[in-house]
Amino acid sequence: MSMEKRVFLAFLLSIIVLIVYQTYVVPPPPVTPVTTPAGATSPGASTAAAPSAGGAASIAKAGTPGAVPPQNANVAAPVQTLVADTSARDIVVDTNDIHVVFSSQGAVVKSWVLKKFKSHDDALLDLVPEDLPDAASSGLASAPGVIALAQPFELSTDDADLTARLSKALFRPSADALTLGAESGTLTFEYQDASGVHAKKSFTFQPDHHIYVVTLDAAVDVGGAQKPFTVNWGPGIGPGYNRDGSRESQPASPLEFHDGSIERIGVKEPAQRDVAFKYAGVSDHYFLSAILNDLKERPADSRPLRMSFQPISLPVPKSDAENFAKATKRSLVAYSVTVPGPSSLAYYVGPKDFEVLKTIDPDLTFAIDFGMFRLIVVPLLQALKWVNTWVHNYGWSIIVLTLIMNLLLFPLRHRSMVSMRKMQSLQPEIKAIQERYKKYKLTDPERQKANEETMALYKAKGVNPASGCVPMLLTFPILFAFYSLLACSIELRGAPFMGWLTDLSLRDRYYITPLVMGGTMFWQQRMMPTAGTDPVQQKMFMFMPLIFTYTFLWAPSGLAIYWLTSNLLTIGQQFLTNRLIGAPAPASAVVARVKPSVVKK
């Protein structure tokens, strides 16, 4: 095989490897459920059960408002409350961007709705999963002091009785509701009983005007002594599965940023980590819930905290009747942080929007998995958003930016096409050289003369064998950086294009764009110079459109539009090149033999 064939083949194989890598390797592996053997008891299972209606009734019958029945059945009298709410009720916090519903029972979050994002059923997106089973009957094994199926901000300790009391306690809120708009505000919950248990949680929303950040100040003491405790987030984040079957969406998975780099953690069983991280939590393809560990105060060496991660596999919500009937599973990850005493913890709960994350801390943008071409992806993202300020449609913005990119890359592609045309014209002569020396073994010194004659031919004709592929390789990072951008950009989520393409982050449900894209790839392959190319290689090259088409059937439609546009522009450039330098000659047009005098002795 000649040198230019090997280089060209390597380029095509690199494309296949990158596509497979981006499609099947980058998304973190789905977490697997961890079950407890029959008859075993998980450390936190019995303490995390949500109170039943019967439990609420027993409190009412006790005749003591706000009283919490002790966990020990041998204790007859309930504990008298000193600071508590009279009954479990919802407390709503409203800002311009989020709608949060707290329950005074446990002072936990029941719902965390993002007002600017919708789920695939066109309802506002709630980052707290729905239809969670009862923790006591789930059979999930958890780390000591951790509640796997907790609600966000539920507290637990290594004392099962205290954990149960905190989970059922009716915390007294500082307000019946909190409407903030763009301003910051604080909601406080407090509980105290006659046994000496005193717990307090204060939630400050939008500190420093960071719209998706909430700061939790929490403390638990018993008899005046401060107790260590765990703040549980519970399963997250989002639905935990792809409603439409797209393959591009990443399932929920843990991540930590420490020592200047991001670590995406694959967990198959409960795991605890003691790391001085800058931030840590759980993210899916587009959203993030994470603890911000002193981002501003100590950016290089944050305090070590114990993080616990728990993989969870559950049936999809019954509200999704189609997927529920298929017994589809959702993969979720619960996470918790354990602190030694009264603590202030900042949480980010919101979209993986580059600009929003950057305003909090530039390192937080690494939560977005832009892949190996990150340095190119970021300016391309800025360019896409700039184009959209004029076009106001991300589908057309992708097309416009693809056009701009191809215009900038036109000189490199043109040079590559011209060089490949020259190489094509030399193929018969190169083949003649190979035929003349094929009778010699590879180890025979005479066989080396074939390479000498070939290089002499290149020099005599003024052709650089690498000049056809090197310019194309220079465009390679830019093209795939744009691919990575469109695969991860939250700007495309819910963004309509036209007609049946109502969400560029989802696959084309009619498969029109990927099939047309495959057709353009086939057309493009047919236009490539093939004179002198081995028939087996030609068949392999023509098989590539089928591979790409299959890959893009489940890819976001925005990616298919980009690749389709790029193919059409490349085809147009090929026609223009043919017009400028002439159409390629047929393979049988040149029959020549290289004279030995061409080689320098």
Buried (B, 14 or more C-beta within 10 A) or exposed (E): EBBBBEBBBEBBEEBEEBBEEBBEEBBBEBBBBBEBEEEEEBBBBBBBBBBEEEEBEBBEEEEBEBBBBBBEEEEEEBBEBBBBBEEBEBBBBBBEBBBBBBBBBBBBBBBBBBEBBBBBEEEEBBBBBEEBBEBBEBBBBBBBBBBBBBBBBBBBBBBBBBBBBBBBBBBBBEEEEBEBEEEBBBBBBBBBBEBEBBBBBBBBBBEEEBBBBBBBBBBBBBEEEEBBBBBBBBBBBBBBBBBEBBBBBBBBBBBBBBEEEBBBBEBEEBBBBEBBBBBBBBBBBBBBBBBBBBBEEEEEEBEEBBBBBBBBBBBBBEEBEEBBEEEBBBBBBBBBBBBEEBBEBBBBBBBBBBEBBEBBBEBBBBBBBBBBBBEBBBEBBEBBBEBBEEBEBBBBBBBBBBBEBBEEBEEBBBBBBBBBBBBBBBBBBBBBBBEBBEEBEEEEEEBEBBEBBBBBBBEEEEBEBEBBBBBBBEBBBBBBBBBBBBBBBBBBBBBEBEEEBEBBBBBBBEBBBBBBBBBBBBBBBEBBBBBBBEEEBEEEBBEBBEBBBEBBBBBBBBBBBBBBBBBBBBBEBBEEBBEEEEEBBEBEEBEEEBEEEBBEE
